[in-house]
Amino acid sequence: MRRARAAVSALFLVNAVLFANLVPRLPEVKDALGLSNAALGTALAGMPAGALVAGLFAPAVIGRFGSAKVASLGLVGMGAVLVGVPAAGTWAGFAALLFVLGALDSIVDVAQNAHGFRVQRRYGRSIINAFHGLWSAGAVLGGILGSIAAGLALPLRWHLTAAAVVFSGLALVSLRFLLPGPEDTERTTATANEGRSGAVGGPDGDDVALLRRNGTVAAPRHTILLLAALGVLAMAGSFVEDAGASWGALFLRNEVGARAVFAGAAFVALQSAMTVGRLTGDRFVDRYGQRRIARVGGGLVAAGIALTLAVPSVVTTVAGFGAAGLGVATLVPAVMHTADELPGLRPGVGLTVVSWLLRVGFLVSPPLIGVLADLTSLRAALTVVVAAGVTIMVLGRILDGQDGAS
């Protein structure tokens, strides 16, 4: 189990490191291809577009090849696509590569989470947040490596090739330590154990798929409604995360009047708090349950961003976005876990749907807030993020685990 946990951790790290290596060098790609800002933005939209097109095929791919192979070999494929970026030559070629990269990433994302949940079931306690924490750490590591390469003026081709070889190699090594067997091996064992203890199953001993919610039992006919609600929760989380990445710097410069040196403070505060929350979140989830942690987190989001908007300053913005990052740190893993345990669905289907809706949220959030900001002001438009926090508070009650990890 320890080897499998380390291997899944490596997959999450590699998944973030690969693309993050390219981010600091996007200005060079823009100049090399002679792109305008609008053209670059349109090309970058290829990633979420590819993810939305391919993401729903993840269960079929995982069912055919297994989550271990799909995650590991998918990361190798992502590395190969990145190596092709310097040779793109045209806007269309660059956009096409990003489309493929997004498609692979969406399938790898489902596969690595599915395998992470397999390992978690063997542990019998929450460990998924640590995996997501390592993804956040991988994003930081990749950004640092890309920045160093740019500062040293390393040729983009050699930089991305080296990154792909090293980290794809790590993904391949991890494959041998991942769990063998069918995807539902641990789930079947856990269900059998619960049935023997009387926790699940009818009086005739059948494996009846039942899901506990707030002390009651919801039959499979409620699965679709629960899945839809989980999708809304995931999208609310994406609105919070995107606020720091897309609008934090603009808010500090235009609404607060901060100097350029502080422009990235909101994003750094949100990402740093999220990383800390994910790396430490499992112990709190085990003690208090995903449901309670999520609802308290939603309150932190709403209160933190409301403070930022009510009293705009560098200090309140850093504090507010930091609170928001801490508030959503364990939300996405909790939503994925609950979706993966929904009754009446094939393994991976619930996880795939919420992952897909999460990406829809990231695609919708920037233009929605941008349009509202043009109609009113960015300060007013960011009240959408406060509403997202309230949504998390309200819908967090559907997550698994009122008193501890389920």
Helices and strands as residue ranges (DSSP letters): H 2-22, G 23-25, H 26-33, H 37-44, H 46-54, G 55-57, H 58-65, H 67-84, G 85-87, H 91-123, H 128-151, H 156-175, H 185-197, E 211-213, E 216-218, G 220-222, H 223-242, I 243-247, H 248-250, I 251-256, G 260-262, H 265-288, H 290-310, H 314-327, H 331-340, H 349-375, H 378-381, H 383-395, G 396-398
